[in-house]
Amino acid sequence: MGRSLTDIIADLPADEQVEIEQRYQELKQDVEGLRELRQIAGKAQADIASALNIKQPSVSQIERQTDMYLSTLRSYVEAVGGRLELTVKLPSRPALTLQSLGEVLSTSAVAPNTTRRRRSVSAR
């Protein structure tokens, strides 16, 4: 009869067992997709649909998408009860967290020496 994985790991040196456990915990933190994220949060598609003010089939479609706007992803993550953070990893640099992807400037936030041009539309 074959041995179980638990038995094999138990026969390894203690330092290797610790490494295996650490790697297992790291892998356990990885989420395969939005569906799994929703399930971990204990939410149903109907809950997410209600929070996003959309219909349940749209939630299913979002979960199957391979490409989407960050705003859609952010809304989905917030509906699950989380907060989206974007981390940039550059070679030979510590990880950087992006706080926003652009700024929305109000008219009072425009620099004082900046001249705004107005385009006039002439009727012909």
N, C-alpha and C positions, 0 to 999 in steps of 0.2 A: 504494500500500500504506500502511496506517495505521502510526502510530508507537506504540512500546510505552510503557507508563507510565514505565519506567526512563529512556527517552530524553527524555520530556517533563520529568521531574524534573531530569535532568542539565542541561537548558537553563535552568532557573530560577536566580535569584541564590543565592549560597552561603547567605545567612541564611535564605532560604525553604527550602532543602534541609535545613538543620539543624532547623528547626521541624517539617518533615514527618517527619524521622527520629525526633525526640523524641516526636511524637504517635503514630507507628507503634509505638514501644517501649511507650508508655502503653497503647495499645489491645491490644498483645500480652499485657499483664499481666492483662487482664480475662478472666474465665472465664465462659462461657455457662451452665454448670450443673455439677451433681455428676458427671455422666458424663464430661465433659471434664476435670474436676479429677482423677478417677480415672485417666483415660488419660494425663494429663500425669505423674502419679506412677508410671506404668508398672504399675498394678495391674489384675488381672482382677476381675470381679464375685465370682468364687469366693474370691479372696483377702480381699475385704471381708467376704463372708459368714462366712468362717472367723473373722476378727478380731472380728466382732460377735456371733458365735455364733448366726447365723440362716441360713436357706436362701437360695440364690442368687436365686430369684424375688423374695424380699423386698427384696434389694438393688436389683433392677430397679425394683420398685415405689417405693422411696425415691427413686431417681434421677428418676422421673417426677412425683413429688409437687410441687405448687406451694405447699403450705403444710405445715409440720411443726413439731414441738416443737424448741426450741433444743437440748435434750438429745440428740435424735436427730441433729441436724446436727453437734453437737460430737462425738458418738461416731463418726459417719461420717468426719468430717475427721481425727480421731485415727487411725482405721483406715487411712486413706490415708497417714498418716505426718505429718500437719500438726497445727497448733494453731489453734483458733478464737479470734479476737479480735473483739470488738464495738466499733465506733467510732461515736460519736454526733457528728453535725455540726449545730451550732446556728448560726443567723444571727449574724454579728458576733462569733463566739467561735472560739477554736482547737478543733480536733477533740479529743474526749474519748474515752478508752478505758475501757469498763466492765470492771472486774475480775471481778465476779460479779453474779448476778441475785438476790440474796437471801442471807441468812445462815442457816446451820443452827446453832441455839444448843443447846449441851448444857445439862444442868440446872445445872452449875456456872457457866455463863456468864450466868445470870439475875442481874439487879441485886439487891443485898442487900435493898433496901427494897421490892422487888416482892412482893406477896402473891399466891400462887396460890390459886385457888378450886377446890375439888373439888365436883363435882356428885354427890349421892347418888342412887342409884336405889332406889326403894322398890318392893317387890313388892306388887301388889294382887290 
